[in-house]
Amino acid sequence: PQTGFVMDFGDLAKVCAPVLEQLDHAILNEIEGLENPTSENMSVWLWGILKPQLPRLYQLIIKETATSGCIYRG
């Protein structure tokens, strides 16, 4: 509250790196749990992975285009 600082981006990057590595250049339909990789399904899948490691996680935003996407709050 005194600094407005929630989490170091370096720590956040460490948590997200394995997930990003799994998704980068992958066929999403072939990843367990993402057989139907809509933005909504991806949000739920990502939440399940990230929330246990990021207890302060409040929401995920996945954008398909500049005007469409999903906001998920667990």
Backbone torsions as a table, in degrees:
resi	resn	phi	psi	omega
1	PRO	NA	-30.2	-177.1
2	GLN	-77.0	-32.4	-175.8
3	THR	-108.8	-17.8	-174.2
4	GLY	80.1	3.7	-177.9
5	PHE	-85.3	125.4	179.9
6	VAL	-103.1	-48.2	-176.9
7	MET	-157.1	142.3	176.6
8	ASP	-68.0	130.8	-179.0
9	PHE	-62.7	-28.3	176.2
10	GLY	-64.2	-40.7	176.8
11	ASP	-67.2	-39.4	177.1
12	LEU	-63.0	-42.2	179.1
13	ALA	-61.7	-37.8	178.7
14	LYS	-63.7	-38.9	179.3
15	VAL	-70.2	-40.1	-175.2
16	CYS	-82.0	-23.2	-174.5
17	ALA	-54.6	-47.8	-179.5
18	PRO	-63.0	-34.9	179.5
19	VAL	-69.9	-45.2	179.0
20	LEU	-62.6	-38.1	178.2
21	GLU	-63.6	-39.7	179.4
22	GLN	-66.5	-34.9	-176.0
23	LEU	-87.3	-28.1	-174.4
24	ASP	-62.4	123.6	179.1
25	HIS	57.6	27.7	179.3
26	ALA	-101.5	156.7	171.3
27	ILE	-87.0	106.5	-171.4
28	LEU	-58.8	-36.8	-179.5
29	ASN	-61.3	-18.8	-178.0
30	GLU	-94.9	-0.6	178.1
31	ILE	-91.0	128.7	-178.8
32	GLU	-56.4	126.4	-178.5
33	GLY	94.8	-11.2	179.4
34	LEU	-120.0	31.3	-179.4
35	GLU	-60.3	-25.8	175.2
36	ASN	-125.2	81.6	-168.8
37	PRO	-80.7	61.9	172.2
38	THR	-74.1	163.9	178.5
39	SER	-61.4	-34.5	178.7
40	GLU	-66.2	-46.8	179.3
41	ASN	-66.0	-37.6	177.8
42	MET	-64.5	-37.8	178.6
43	SER	-61.5	-46.4	179.7
44	VAL	-64.0	-43.1	179.9
45	TRP	-61.7	-48.6	179.4
46	LEU	-63.2	-41.1	179.4
47	TRP	-58.0	-44.0	-179.7
48	GLY	-61.2	-31.2	179.1
49	ILE	-83.4	-43.9	-171.2
50	LEU	-84.7	-37.0	-173.9
51	LYS	-57.2	-42.7	178.9
52	PRO	-60.8	-28.8	-179.1
53	GLN	-93.2	-17.4	-178.7
54	LEU	-127.1	76.7	-174.9
55	PRO	-59.1	-22.5	179.2
56	ARG	-88.7	2.4	178.6
57	LEU	-57.7	127.2	-176.3
58	TYR	-106.5	-44.2	179.9
59	GLN	-156.0	157.4	173.6
60	LEU	-117.8	139.1	175.4
61	ILE	-121.0	122.4	176.0
62	ILE	-117.9	123.7	-179.4
63	LYS	-106.8	126.5	173.8
64	GLU	-86.1	-40.4	175.6
65	THR	-140.6	-176.0	178.8
66	ALA	-64.6	-22.9	-174.9
67	THR	-119.9	1.6	179.1
68	SER	-137.4	147.0	180.0
69	GLY	169.7	-158.6	-174.5
70	CYS	-140.7	138.5	170.4
71	ILE	-114.8	124.0	-176.7
72	TYR	-122.5	133.4	-179.5
73	ARG	-123.1	33.7	174.3
74	GLY	63.3	NA	NA
